[in-house]
């Protein structure tokens, strides 16, 4: 049994000859191993134009993000933009601050309704009603638990005052 000689190097391919042959093929138009007859034929080269909106957007500088296979209908894009704008206005707008202020006002009205409950029942009825409205407005604030608890308190004061007023 014979073993291969470890000192023998494997044969190296002739790189210079391959490069020269490739350069000659490119110079004659013979690319990819085509024969000279196919390269010199009178066939016209046909170019196709791509009418893809993503290419037009890339030319204008607009770059799409996300999956390249999903095409968003324009209506979805418009609704998403409108929802985002509405969310920003709601979070940072005056409505959010007004609702938070309504919770504070409902808390102060609890004190006034409790005092008026013992002194002037008709006034306590009106104050408790106003406090209930303020608590309802405060449910859309960043303090909905406080607003709900104040709504229950104002409802209790309103019913208690109404019952006391009807009894007299």
Contact map, one row per residue, 1 for C-alpha under 8 A:
111000000000000000000000000000000000000000000000000000000000000000000000000000000000000000000000000000000000000000000000000000000000000000000000000000000000000000000000
111100000000000000000000000000000000000000000000000000000000000000000000000000000000000000000000000000000000000000000000000000000000000000000000000000000000000000000000
111110000000000000000000000000000000000000000000000000000000000000000000000000000000000000000000000000000000000000000000000000000000000000000000000000000000000000000000
011111000000000000000000000000000000000000000000000000000000000000000000000000000000000000000000000000000000000000000000000000000000000000000000000000000000000000000000
001111110000000000000000000000000000000000000000000000000000000000000000000000000000000000000000000000000000000000000000000000000000000000000000000000000000000000000000
000111111000000000000000000000000000000000000000000000000000000000000000000000000000000000000000000000000000000000000000000000000000000000000000000000000000000000000000
000011111000000000000000000000000000000000000000000000000000000000000000000000000000000000000000000000000000000000000000000000000000000000000000000000000000000000000000
000011111100000000000000000000000000000000000000000000000000000000000000000000000000000000000000000000000000000000000000000000000000000000000000000000000000000000000000
000001111110000000000000000000000000000000000000000000000000000000000000000000000000000000000000000000000000000000000000000000000000000000000000000000000000000000000000
000000011111000000000000000000000000000000000000000000000000000000000000000000000000000000000000000000000000000000000000000000000000000000000000000000000000000000000000
000000001111100000000000000000000000000000000000000000000000000000000000000000000000000000000000000000000000000000000000000000000000000000000000000000000000000000000000
000000000111110000000000000000000000000000000000000000000000000000000000000000000000000000000000000000000000000000000000000000000000000000000000000000000000000000000000
000000000011111000000000000000000000000000000000000000000000000000000000000000000000000000000000000000000000000000000000000000000000000000000000000000000000000000000000
000000000001111111000000000000000000000000000000000000000000000000000000000000000000000000000000000000000000000000000000000000000000000000000000000000000000000000000000
000000000000111111100000000000000000000000000000000000000000000000000000000000000000000000000000000000000000000000000000000000000000000000000000000000000000000000000000
000000000000011111110000000000000000000000000000000000000000000000000000000000000000000000000000000000000000000000000000000000000000000000000000000000000000000000000000
000000000000011111111000000000000000000000000000000000000000000000000000000000000000000000000000000000000000000000000000000000000000000000000000000000000000000000000000
000000000000011111111100000000000000000000000000000000000000000000000000000000000000000000000000000000000000000000000000000000000000000000000000000000000000000000000000
000000000000001111111110000000000000000000000000000000000000000000000000000000000000000000000000000000000000000000000000000000000000000000000000000000000000000000000000
000000000000000111111111000000000000000000000000000000000000000000000000000000000000000000000000000000000000000000000000000000000000000000000000000000000000000000000000
000000000000000011111111100000000000000000000000000000000000000000000000000000000000000000000000000000000000000000000000000000000000000000000000000000000000000000000000
000000000000000001111111110000100000000000000000000000000000000000000000000000000000000000000000000000000000000000000000000000000000000000000000000000000000000000000000
000000000000000000111111111000000000000000000000000000000000000000000000000000000000000000000000000000000000000000000000000000000000000000000000000000000000000000000000
000000000000000000011111111100000000000000000000000000000000000000000000000000000000000000000000000000000000000000000000000000000000000000000000000000000000000000000000
000000000000000000001111111111101000000000000000000000000000000000000000000000000000000000000000000000000000000000000000000000000000000000000000000000000000000000000000
000000000000000000000111111111100000000000000000000000000000000000000000000000000000000000000000000000000000000000000000000000000000000000000000000000000000000000000000
000000000000000000000011111111000000000000000000000000000000000000000000000000000000000000000000000000000000000000000000000000000000000000000000000000000000000000000000
000000000000000000000001111111000000001000000000000000000000000000000000000000000000000000000000000000000000000000000000000000000000000000000000000000000000000000000000
000000000000000000000000111111100000001000000000000000000000000000000000000000000000000000000000000000000000000000000000000000000000000000000000000000000000000000000000
000000000000000000000000111111111111001000000000000000000000000000000000000000000000000000000000000000000000000000000000000000000000000000000000000000000000000000000000
000000000000000000000100110011111100000000000000000000000000000000000000000000000000000000000000000000000000000000000000000000000000000000000000000000000000000000000000
000000000000000000000000000001111100000000000000000000000000000000000000000000000000000000000000000000000000000000000000000000000000000000000000000000000000000000000000
000000000000000000000000100001111110000000000000000000000000000000000000000000000000000000000000000000000000000000000000000000000000000000000000000000000000000000000000
000000000000000000000000000001111111011000000000000000000000000000000000000000000000000000000000000000000000000000000000000000000000000000000000000000000000000000000000
000000000000000000000000000001001111111000000000000000000000000000000000000000000000000000000000000000000000000000000000000000000000000000000000000000000000000000000000
000000000000000000000000000001000111111100000000000000000000000000000000000000000000000000000000000000000000000000000000000000000000000000000000000000000000000000000000
000000000000000000000000000000000011111110000000000000000000000000000000000000000000000000000000000000000000000000000000000000000000000000000000000000000000000000000000
000000000000000000000000000000000111111110000000000000000000000000000000000000000000000000000000000000000000000000000000000000000000000000000000000000000000000000000000
000000000000000000000000000111000111111110000000000000000000000000000000000000000000000000000000000000000000000000000000000000000000000000000000000000000000000000000000
000000000000000000000000000000000001111111000000000000000000000000000000000000000000000000000000000000000000000000000000000000000000000000000000000000000000000000000000
000000000000000000000000000000000000111111100000000000000000000000000000000000000000000000000000000000000000000000000000000000000000000000000000000000000000000000000000
000000000000000000000000000000000000000111110000000000000000000000000000000000000000000000000000000000000000000000000000000000000000000000000000000000000000000000000000
000000000000000000000000000000000000000011111000000000000000000000000000000000000000000000000000000000000000000000000000000000000000000000000000000000000000000000000000
000000000000000000000000000000000000000001111100000000000000000000000000000000000000000000000000000000000000000000000000000000000000000000000000000000000000000000000000
000000000000000000000000000000000000000000111110000000000000000000000000000000000000000000000000000000000000000000000000000000000000000000000000000000000000000000000000
000000000000000000000000000000000000000000011111000000000000000000000000000000000000000000000000000000000000000000000000000000000000000000000000000000000000000000000000
000000000000000000000000000000000000000000001111100000000000000000000000000000000000000000000000000000000000000000000000000000000000000000000000000000000000000000000000
000000000000000000000000000000000000000000000111110000000000000000000000000000000000000000000000000000000000000000000000000000000000000000000000000000000000000000000000
000000000000000000000000000000000000000000000011111000000000000000000000000000000000000000000000000000000000000000000000000000000000000000000000000000000000000000000000
000000000000000000000000000000000000000000000001111100000000000000000000000000000000000000000000000000000000000000000000000000000000000000000000000000000000000000000000
000000000000000000000000000000000000000000000000111110100000000000000000000000000000000000000000000000000000000000000000000000000000000000000000000000000000000000000000
000000000000000000000000000000000000000000000000011111110000000000000000000000000000000000000000000000000000000000000000000000000000000000000000000000000000000000000000
000000000000000000000000000000000000000000000000001111111000000000000000000000000000000000000000000000000000000000000000000000000000000000000000000000000000000000000000
000000000000000000000000000000000000000000000000000111111100000100000000000000000000000000000000000000000000000000000000000000000000000000000000000000000000000000000000
000000000000000000000000000000000000000000000000001111111110000000000000000000000000000000000000000000000000000000000000000000000000000000000000000000000000000000000000
000000000000000000000000000000000000000000000000000111111111000000000000000000000000000000000000000000000000000000000000000000000000000000000000000000000000000000000000
000000000000000000000000000000000000000000000000000011111111111000000000000000000000000000000000000000000000000000000000000000000000000000000000000000000000000000000000
000000000000000000000000000000000000000000000000000001111111111000000000000000000000000000000000000000000000000000000000000000000000000000000000000000000000000000000000
000000000000000000000000000000000000000000000000000000111111110000000000000000000000000000000000000000000000000000000000000000000000000000000000000000000000000000000000
000000000000000000000000000000000000000000000000000000011111110000000000000000000000000000000000000000000000000000000000000000000000000000000000000000000000000000000000
000000000000000000000000000000000000000000000000000000001111111000000000000000000000000000000000000000000000000000000000000000000000000000000000000000000000000000000000
000000000000000000000000000000000000000000000000000000001111111100000000000000000000000000000000000000000000000000000000000000000000000000000000000000000000000000000000
000000000000000000000000000000000000000000000000000000001100111110000000000000000000000000000000000000000000000000000000000000000000000000000000000000000000000000000000
000000000000000000000000000000000000000000000000000001000000011111010000000000000000000000000000000000000000000000000000000000000000000000000000000000000000000000000000
000000000000000000000000000000000000000000000000000000000000001111110000000000000000000000000000000000000000000000000000000000000000000000000000000000000000000000000000
000000000000000000000000000000000000000000000000000000000000000111110000000000000000000000000000000000000000000000000000000000000000000000000000000000000000000000000000
000000000000000000000000000000000000000000000000000000000000000011111100000000000000000000000000000000000000000000000000000000000000000000000000000000000000000000000000
000000000000000000000000000000000000000000000000000000000000000111111110000000000000000000000000000000000000000000000000000000000000000000000000000000000000000000000000
000000000000000000000000000000000000000000000000000000000000000000111110000000000000000000000000000000000000000000000000000000000000000000000000000000000000000000000000
000000000000000000000000000000000000000000000000000000000000000000111111000000000000000000000000000000000000000000000000000000000000000000000000000000000000000000000000
000000000000000000000000000000000000000000000000000000000000000000011111100000000000000000000000000000000000000000000000000000000000000000000000000000000000000000000000
000000000000000000000000000000000000000000000000000000000000000000000111110110000000000000000000000000000000000000000000000000000000000000000000000000000000000000000000
000000000000000000000000000000000000000000000000000000000000000000000011111110000000000000000000000000000000000000000000000000000000000000000000000000000000000000000000
000000000000000000000000000000000000000000000000000000000000000000000001111111000000000000000000000000000000000000000000000000000000000000000000000000000000000000000000
000000000000000000000000000000000000000000000000000000000000000000000000111111100000000000000000000000000000000000000000000000000000000000000000000000000000000000000000
000000000000000000000000000000000000000000000000000000000000000000000001111111110000000000000000000000000000000000000000000000000000000000000000000000000000000000000000
000000000000000000000000000000000000000000000000000000000000000000000001111111111000000000000000000000000000000000000000000000000000000000000000000000000000000000000000
000000000000000000000000000000000000000000000000000000000000000000000000011111111100000000000000000000000000000000000000000000000000000000000000000000000000000000000000
000000000000000000000000000000000000000000000000000000000000000000000000001111111110000000000000000000000000000000000000000000000000000000000000000000000000000000000000
000000000000000000000000000000000000000000000000000000000000000000000000000111111111000000000000000000000000000000000000000000000000000000000000000000000000000000000000
000000000000000000000000000000000000000000000000000000000000000000000000000011111111100000000000000000000000000000000000000000000000000000000000000000000000000000000000
000000000000000000000000000000000000000000000000000000000000000000000000000001111111110000000000000000000000000000000000000000000000000000000000000000000000000000000000
000000000000000000000000000000000000000000000000000000000000000000000000000000111111111000000000000000000000000000000000000000000000000000000000000000000000000000000000
000000000000000000000000000000000000000000000000000000000000000000000000000000011111111100000000000000000000000000000000000000000000000000000000000000000000000000000000
000000000000000000000000000000000000000000000000000000000000000000000000000000001111111110000000000000000000000000000000000000000000000000000000000000000000000000000000
000000000000000000000000000000000000000000000000000000000000000000000000000000000111111111000000000000000000000000000000000000000000000000000000000000000000000000000000
000000000000000000000000000000000000000000000000000000000000000000000000000000000011111111100000000000000000000000000000000000000000000000000000000000000000000000000000
000000000000000000000000000000000000000000000000000000000000000000000000000000000001111111111000000000000000000000000000000000000000000000000000000000000000000000000000
000000000000000000000000000000000000000000000000000000000000000000000000000000000000111111111000000000000000000000000000000000000000000000000000000000000000000000000000
000000000000000000000000000000000000000000000000000000000000000000000000000000000000011111111111000000000000000000000000000000000000000000000000000000000000000000000000
000000000000000000000000000000000000000000000000000000000000000000000000000000000000001111111001000000000000000000000000000000000000000000000000000000000000000000000000
000000000000000000000000000000000000000000000000000000000000000000000000000000000000000111111101000000000000000000000000000000000000000000000000000000000000000000000000
000000000000000000000000000000000000000000000000000000000000000000000000000000000000000111111111100000000000000000000000000000000000000000000000000000000000000000000000
000000000000000000000000000000000000000000000000000000000000000000000000000000000000000001011111110000000000000000000000000000000000000000000000000000000000000000000000
000000000000000000000000000000000000000000000000000000000000000000000000000000000000000001001111111000000000000000000000000000000000000000000000000000000000000000000000
000000000000000000000000000000000000000000000000000000000000000000000000000000000000000001111111111100000000000000000000000000000000000000011100000000000000000000000000
000000000000000000000000000000000000000000000000000000000000000000000000000000000000000000001111111110000000000000000000000000000000000000001000000000000000000000000000
000000000000000000000000000000000000000000000000000000000000000000000000000000000000000000000111111111000000000000000000000000000000000000000000000000000000000000000000
000000000000000000000000000000000000000000000000000000000000000000000000000000000000000000000011111111100000000000000000000000000000000011111000000000000000000000000000
000000000000000000000000000000000000000000000000000000000000000000000000000000000000000000000001111111110000000000000000000000000000000001001110000000000000000000000000
000000000000000000000000000000000000000000000000000000000000000000000000000000000000000000000000111111111000000000000000000000000000000001000000000000000000000000000000
000000000000000000000000000000000000000000000000000000000000000000000000000000000000000000000000011111111100000000000000000000000000011011000000000000000000000000000000
000000000000000000000000000000000000000000000000000000000000000000000000000000000000000000000000001111111110000000000000000000000000011011001010011001000000000000000000
000000000000000000000000000000000000000000000000000000000000000000000000000000000000000000000000000111111111000000000000000000000000000000000000000000000000000000000000
000000000000000000000000000000000000000000000000000000000000000000000000000000000000000000000000000011111111100000000000000000000010010000000000000000000000000000000000
000000000000000000000000000000000000000000000000000000000000000000000000000000000000000000000000000001111111110000000000000000000011011000000000001001000000000000000000
000000000000000000000000000000000000000000000000000000000000000000000000000000000000000000000000000000111111111000000000000000000010000000000000000001000000000000000000
000000000000000000000000000000000000000000000000000000000000000000000000000000000000000000000000000000011111111100000000000000000000000000000000000000000000000000000000
000000000000000000000000000000000000000000000000000000000000000000000000000000000000000000000000000000001111111110000000000000110110000000000000000000000000000000000000
000000000000000000000000000000000000000000000000000000000000000000000000000000000000000000000000000000000111111111000000000000010010000000000000000001001100000000000000
000000000000000000000000000000000000000000000000000000000000000000000000000000000000000000000000000000000011111111100000000000000000000000000000000000000000000000000000
000000000000000000000000000000000000000000000000000000000000000000000000000000000000000000000000000000000001111111110000000100100000000000000000000000000000000000000000
000000000000000000000000000000000000000000000000000000000000000000000000000000000000000000000000000000000000111111111000001110110000000000000000000000000000100000000000
000000000000000000000000000000000000000000000000000000000000000000000000000000000000000000000000000000000000011111111100000100000000000000000000000000000000100000000000
000000000000000000000000000000000000000000000000000000000000000000000000000000000000000000000000000000000000001111111110000100000000000000000000000000000000000000000000
000000000000000000000000000000000000000000000000000000000000000000000000000000000000000000000000000000000000000111111111101100000000000000000000000000000000000000000000
000000000000000000000000000000000000000000000000000000000000000000000000000000000000000000000000000000000000000011111111101110000000000000000000000000000000100010000000
000000000000000000000000000000000000000000000000000000000000000000000000000000000000000000000000000000000000000001111111100000000000000000000000000000000000000000000000
000000000000000000000000000000000000000000000000000000000000000000000000000000000000000000000000000000000000000000111111100000000000000000000000000000000000000000000000
000000000000000000000000000000000000000000000000000000000000000000000000000000000000000000000000000000000000000000011111111100000000000000000000000000000000000000000000
000000000000000000000000000000000000000000000000000000000000000000000000000000000000000000000000000000000000000000011111111110000000000000000000000000000000000010011000
000000000000000000000000000000000000000000000000000000000000000000000000000000000000000000000000000000000000000000000001111111000000000000000000000000000000000010001000
000000000000000000000000000000000000000000000000000000000000000000000000000000000000000000000000000000000000000010011001111111100000000000000000000000000000000000000000
000000000000000000000000000000000000000000000000000000000000000000000000000000000000000000000000000000000000000111111001111111110000000000000000000000000000110010000000
000000000000000000000000000000000000000000000000000000000000000000000000000000000000000000000000000000000000000010001000111111111000000000000000000000000000110011000000
000000000000000000000000000000000000000000000000000000000000000000000000000000000000000000000000000000000000000000000000011111111100000000000000000000000000000000000000
000000000000000000000000000000000000000000000000000000000000000000000000000000000000000000000000000000000000100110000000001111111110000000000000000000000000000000000000
000000000000000000000000000000000000000000000000000000000000000000000000000000000000000000000000000000000000110010000000000111111111000000000000000000000110110000000000
000000000000000000000000000000000000000000000000000000000000000000000000000000000000000000000000000000000000000000000000000011111111100000000000000000000110010000000000
000000000000000000000000000000000000000000000000000000000000000000000000000000000000000000000000000000000000100000000000000001111111110000000000000000000000000000000000
000000000000000000000000000000000000000000000000000000000000000000000000000000000000000000000000000000001110110000000000000000111111111000000000000000100100000000000000
000000000000000000000000000000000000000000000000000000000000000000000000000000000000000000000000000000000100000000000000000000011111111100000000000001100110000000000000
000000000000000000000000000000000000000000000000000000000000000000000000000000000000000000000000000000000000000000000000000000001111111110000000000000000000000000000000
000000000000000000000000000000000000000000000000000000000000000000000000000000000000000000000000000001101100000000000000000000000111111111000000000000000000000000000000
000000000000000000000000000000000000000000000000000000000000000000000000000000000000000000000000000001100100000000000000000000000011111111100000001101100000000000000000
000000000000000000000000000000000000000000000000000000000000000000000000000000000000000000000000000000000000000000000000000000000001111111110000001100100000000000000000
000000000000000000000000000000000000000000000000000000000000000000000000000000000000000000000000001001100000000000000000000000000000111111111000000000000000000000000000
000000000000000000000000000000000000000000000000000000000000000000000000000000000000000000000000001111100000000000000000000000000000011111111011001000000000000000000000
000000000000000000000000000000000000000000000000000000000000000000000000000000000000000000000000001000000000000000000000000000000000001111111011101100000000000000000000
000000000000000000000000000000000000000000000000000000000000000000000000000000000000000000000001001000000000000000000000000000000000000111111111000000000000000000000000
000000000000000000000000000000000000000000000000000000000000000000000000000000000000000000000001101100100000000000000000000000000000000011111111000000000000000000000000
000000000000000000000000000000000000000000000000000000000000000000000000000000000000000000000001000100000000000000000000000000000000000000011111000000000000000000000000
000000000000000000000000000000000000000000000000000000000000000000000000000000000000000000000000000100100000000000000000000000000000000001111111111000000000000000000000
000000000000000000000000000000000000000000000000000000000000000000000000000000000000000000000000000000000000000000000000000000000000000001111111111100000000000000000000
000000000000000000000000000000000000000000000000000000000000000000000000000000000000000000000000000000000000000000000000000000000000000000100011111110000000000000000000
000000000000000000000000000000000000000000000000000000000000000000000000000000000000000000000000000000100000000000000000000000000000000000000011111111000000000000000000
000000000000000000000000000000000000000000000000000000000000000000000000000000000000000000000000000000100100000000000000000000000000001101100011111111100000000000000000
000000000000000000000000000000000000000000000000000000000000000000000000000000000000000000000000000000000000000000000000000000000000001100100001111111110000000000000000
000000000000000000000000000000000000000000000000000000000000000000000000000000000000000000000000000000000000000000000000000000000000000000000000111111111000000000000000
000000000000000000000000000000000000000000000000000000000000000000000000000000000000000000000000000000100110010000000000000000000001001000000000011111111100000000000000
000000000000000000000000000000000000000000000000000000000000000000000000000000000000000000000000000000000000000000000000000000000011001100000000001111111110000000000000
000000000000000000000000000000000000000000000000000000000000000000000000000000000000000000000000000000000000000000000000000000000000000000000000000111111111000000000000
000000000000000000000000000000000000000000000000000000000000000000000000000000000000000000000000000000000000010000000000000000000000000000000000000011111111100000000000
000000000000000000000000000000000000000000000000000000000000000000000000000000000000000000000000000000000000010000000000000000011011000000000000000001111111110000000000
000000000000000000000000000000000000000000000000000000000000000000000000000000000000000000000000000000000000000000000000000000011001000000000000000000111111111000000000
000000000000000000000000000000000000000000000000000000000000000000000000000000000000000000000000000000000000000000000000000000000000000000000000000000011111111100000000
000000000000000000000000000000000000000000000000000000000000000000000000000000000000000000000000000000000000000011001000000110010000000000000000000000001111111110000000
000000000000000000000000000000000000000000000000000000000000000000000000000000000000000000000000000000000000000000000000000110011000000000000000000000000111111111000000
000000000000000000000000000000000000000000000000000000000000000000000000000000000000000000000000000000000000000000000000000000000000000000000000000000000011111111100000
000000000000000000000000000000000000000000000000000000000000000000000000000000000000000000000000000000000000000000000000000000000000000000000000000000000001111111110000
000000000000000000000000000000000000000000000000000000000000000000000000000000000000000000000000000000000000000000001000110110000000000000000000000000000000111111111000
000000000000000000000000000000000000000000000000000000000000000000000000000000000000000000000000000000000000000000000000000010000000000000000000000000000000011111111100
000000000000000000000000000000000000000000000000000000000000000000000000000000000000000000000000000000000000000000000000000000000000000000000000000000000000001111111110
000000000000000000000000000000000000000000000000000000000000000000000000000000000000000000000000000000000000000000000000100000000000000000000000000000000000000111111111
000000000000000000000000000000000000000000000000000000000000000000000000000000000000000000000000000000000000000000000000110000000000000000000000000000000000000011111111
000000000000000000000000000000000000000000000000000000000000000000000000000000000000000000000000000000000000000000000000000000000000000000000000000000000000000001111111
000000000000000000000000000000000000000000000000000000000000000000000000000000000000000000000000000000000000000000000000000000000000000000000000000000000000000000111111
000000000000000000000000000000000000000000000000000000000000000000000000000000000000000000000000000000000000000000000000000000000000000000000000000000000000000000011111
